[in-house]
């Protein structure tokens, strides 16, 4: 092997030594499981292309409040993506993240939003079309329990 071949072999060996294997833990709420399975794969490919590092994002999913409690109690989360700012605030109040977390990223650190859908009886007999229609006499609203559903809290807080 000539000196160029030896140099190229050493260069390849040194770059593979420089590449890091990185593991991250994303603690999130239940409905995001499938989203992050896909997103994590795309992020890992992007990060590999940008840095040469191999990244694996592990996931932990559960109710938003339960996940916040897990982080408060010591689970070593690298990323927290919960349903409610209230749950992230609880983590910040215990000193696990900066209290100004909401100002750290654009859009008050909210990476995504939700779409609201009104489900009505067949034929929409009460002609419900917007929010104001929900307070008309004879209209009932069914919603999950806000004590157990992070999304249901928005129904009362929003």
C-alpha positions as CSV (number, residue, x, y, z in Angstrom):
1,X,0.0,0.0,0.0
2,X,1.4,3.4,-0.9
3,X,1.6,6.4,1.4
4,X,-1.7,7.8,0.0
5,X,-3.5,4.6,0.7
6,X,-2.2,4.5,4.3
7,X,-3.2,8.2,4.7
8,X,-6.7,7.6,3.4
9,X,-7.1,4.5,5.6
10,X,-6.0,6.6,8.7
11,X,-8.4,9.4,7.7
12,X,-11.3,7.0,7.4
13,X,-10.4,5.4,10.8
14,X,-10.1,8.8,12.5
15,X,-13.4,10.1,11.2
16,X,-15.2,6.9,12.4
17,X,-13.6,7.4,15.8
18,X,-14.8,11.0,15.9
19,X,-18.4,10.0,15.2
20,X,-20.3,9.8,18.5
21,X,-23.2,7.5,19.5
22,X,-25.8,9.7,21.2
23,X,-28.8,8.5,23.1
24,X,-31.6,10.9,24.0
25,X,-34.8,10.4,26.0
26,X,-38.0,12.2,24.9
27,X,-40.6,12.1,27.7
28,X,-43.9,12.9,26.0
29,X,-47.7,12.4,26.3
30,X,-49.6,9.5,24.8
31,X,-51.0,10.8,21.5
32,X,-47.5,11.7,20.2
33,X,-46.1,8.2,20.1
34,X,-46.5,7.6,16.4
35,X,-45.5,11.2,15.5
36,X,-42.2,10.9,17.3
37,X,-41.5,7.4,16.0
38,X,-41.4,8.9,12.5
39,X,-39.9,12.2,13.5
40,X,-37.0,10.5,15.5
41,X,-36.0,8.5,12.4
42,X,-36.0,11.6,10.2
43,X,-34.0,13.5,12.9
44,X,-31.5,10.8,13.3
45,X,-30.8,10.7,9.5
46,X,-30.5,14.5,9.4
47,X,-28.2,14.6,12.4
48,X,-26.0,11.8,10.9
49,X,-25.7,13.8,7.6
50,X,-24.9,17.1,9.4
51,X,-22.5,15.8,12.1
52,X,-21.6,12.2,11.4
53,X,-22.9,11.2,14.8
54,X,-25.4,8.4,15.4
55,X,-28.3,9.5,17.5
56,X,-31.0,7.2,18.9
57,X,-34.0,8.9,20.5
58,X,-35.8,6.7,23.1
59,X,-39.3,7.5,24.0
60,X,-41.4,7.4,27.2
61,X,-45.1,8.0,26.8
62,X,-47.9,8.4,29.3
63,X,-50.4,11.0,30.5
64,X,-49.0,14.5,30.5
65,X,-49.3,15.0,34.2
66,X,-47.9,11.6,35.0
67,X,-44.9,12.3,32.7
68,X,-44.3,15.6,34.4
69,X,-44.2,13.8,37.8
70,X,-41.7,11.3,36.4
71,X,-39.4,14.1,35.4
72,X,-39.8,15.9,38.7
73,X,-39.0,12.6,40.5
74,X,-35.8,12.1,38.6
75,X,-36.3,10.4,35.2
76,X,-33.4,11.8,33.1
77,X,-35.3,13.4,30.2
78,X,-33.3,15.1,27.5
79,X,-36.4,16.4,25.8
80,X,-39.9,17.0,27.3
81,X,-42.9,17.4,25.0
82,X,-46.0,17.5,27.1
83,X,-49.7,18.4,26.5
84,X,-49.8,21.4,28.8
85,X,-47.6,24.3,29.7
86,X,-48.9,23.8,33.2
87,X,-47.1,20.4,33.4
88,X,-43.9,21.9,32.1
89,X,-44.2,24.7,34.6
90,X,-44.4,22.2,37.4
91,X,-41.1,20.7,36.2
92,X,-39.6,24.2,36.1
93,X,-40.9,25.1,39.6
94,X,-39.0,22.0,40.9
95,X,-35.8,23.3,39.3
96,X,-35.5,20.6,36.7
97,X,-35.5,23.1,33.8
98,X,-35.2,26.9,33.5
99,X,-38.2,28.8,34.8
100,X,-38.1,30.9,31.6
101,X,-38.4,27.8,29.4
102,X,-41.4,29.2,27.5
103,X,-39.3,32.1,26.1
104,X,-36.5,29.9,25.0
105,X,-37.9,29.0,21.6
106,X,-40.3,30.6,19.1
107,X,-44.1,30.5,19.5
108,X,-43.8,30.2,23.3
109,X,-41.9,26.9,22.9
110,X,-44.9,25.2,21.3
111,X,-43.7,23.1,18.4
112,X,-47.2,22.2,17.2
113,X,-50.9,23.1,17.6
114,X,-54.1,21.2,17.7
115,X,-57.1,21.3,15.4
116,X,-60.5,21.5,17.0
117,X,-63.4,19.4,15.5
118,X,-67.1,19.5,16.4
119,X,-68.8,16.2,16.2
120,X,-72.6,16.6,15.8
121,X,-75.5,14.2,15.3
122,X,-76.2,13.0,11.8
123,X,-77.7,15.8,9.7
124,X,-76.6,18.4,12.3
125,X,-80.2,19.0,13.5
126,X,-79.1,21.9,15.9
127,X,-77.1,23.6,13.1
128,X,-73.9,23.8,15.2
129,X,-71.3,25.6,13.1
130,X,-69.0,27.5,15.5
131,X,-68.2,28.2,19.2
132,X,-71.2,30.5,19.8
133,X,-73.5,27.6,18.9
134,X,-72.3,25.6,21.8
135,X,-73.9,27.8,24.4
136,X,-77.4,27.8,22.7
137,X,-80.3,26.4,24.8
138,X,-80.7,22.7,24.3
139,X,-77.0,22.1,23.2
140,X,-74.9,19.8,25.4
141,X,-71.2,19.4,25.2
142,X,-69.5,16.1,25.9
143,X,-65.8,16.3,26.9
144,X,-63.3,14.0,28.5
145,X,-62.4,14.5,32.2
146,X,-59.9,17.3,32.5
147,X,-58.4,15.6,35.6
148,X,-57.2,12.7,33.5
149,X,-56.9,14.2,30.0
150,X,-54.4,16.9,29.1
151,X,-56.4,17.7,26.0
152,X,-59.6,18.1,28.0
153,X,-58.0,20.8,30.2
154,X,-57.9,23.0,27.1
155,X,-61.7,22.8,26.9
156,X,-61.9,24.7,30.2
157,X,-58.7,26.7,30.1
158,X,-58.7,27.7,26.4
